[in-house]
Amino acid sequence: MATEQQWLGLRAALAIGLAASLTHQVCLTLGLGDIPAAYGVVVGVLVVRPDFCRWPVLIYPVLMVIAGLSMVIGLSVRLMFPAGPEVWWFGVVGVLMQLLAVALPAKLALLTNVVAAAGVLPLLDPAATWTDWGHQLEAVAIGLAIGTALQWGLTPSGYGAPAPPSGPEGDDLPMPQRYRLALSSWSFWRKLVLTAFALTIGVGLGTQTPKYLYFGVVLLLNDSIGATLARVRDRMVGMSLGVLMPLLVFNTIGLNSVAVALAMGGTAAFVAALNLGPYLRTALISSGVAFAGYGPLVSWYIPNRWIDYLLGCALALLSGLLLFPDSALSRYRQLLERSDPSAREELARLYPAAREEASWLGQRLPTPP
């Protein structure tokens, strides 16, 4: 018998399917094009929270500004150097996005990956123009509006409370100090250099979709080994779940607004039925980014995308293990041995990454006091 959480997940799947279909249809009706429609679909389904908690109102204008600014930088670099090779565009824009992410306050840390991904979106289309940029922002706004409205309309009784804070409490460090700390950190420089050369490495390895090595580094490489391992596991499991429904739906009935609803809502329902809620967001991104704007699947795309993302995961892991490694598990155990009451907050912060490392090593880890 389905649990209450699974029923809630199925209700969220309905909202996600409707958000995908309506966003796709509205974007195409307004003549925004397939690629902006795909972006709108992805944003529309991601804004639906499976627990039906409501996002802070401020997140909507902030997301639009940050995504728009990141895309402006990416498109400006490409237009200023039209004869430049793609690997050079990705390297320059990737570095600029990492520097821009440092400027985000701690409470907006969840948008760090938005900055890294949005900056290179104009580089994926060699014919992108300022008009395309405007269409993409319109599609993002449409996705936000439709996804939010459907979540509010389908929120069950007793749910719909404001989402808990996602960032650390307290005052942020001044921006100059944040940059000084980042530029004095080996882990920051490690990610910065790898971001600049990730696409080049993918091209050098002869991969079919080298952009996924770039995404593997910028989205998965974290300061600690444990946090990187957790992101790699989430990405590979979520991506594997996310290709199944589009593979079935788009190759059966083609690509249209009904098919997009079935693929995205079906992915959400499939994840809920398997009780794999933590992987839902990655599965939806995988379904939407890969297929909503690119038509029915072709035989070469799925295996090559999966393999190339696996190579990106391997690059992130190897760099985290071999270049200035930082073990959250070691620091967690050192703090436990000290039995310092003032270290409780630090222990709680380290515990998820330390637990990930311990699970990969087959070890048990005591919970923080």
Buried (B, 14 or more C-beta within 10 A) or exposed (E): EEEEEBEBBBBBBBBBBBBBBBBBBBBBEBEBBBBBBBBBBBBBBBBBBBEBBBBEEEBBEBBBEBBBBBBBBBBBBBEEEEEEEBBBBBBBBBBBBBBBBBEBBBBBEEBBBBBBBBBBBBBEBEEBEEEBBEBBBBBBBBBBBBBBBBBEEBBEEEBBEEEEEBBEEEEBEEEEEBBEEBEEBEBBBBBBBBBBBBBBBBBEEEBEBBBBBBBBBBBBBBBBBBBBBBBBBBBBBBBBBBBBBBBBBBBEEEBBBBBBBBBBBBBBBBBBEEEBBEBBBBBBBBBBBBBBBBEBBEEEBBEBBBBBBBBBBEBBBEBBEEBEBBBBBBBBBEBBEEEEEEBEEBBEBBBEBBBBBBBBEEEEBEEBE
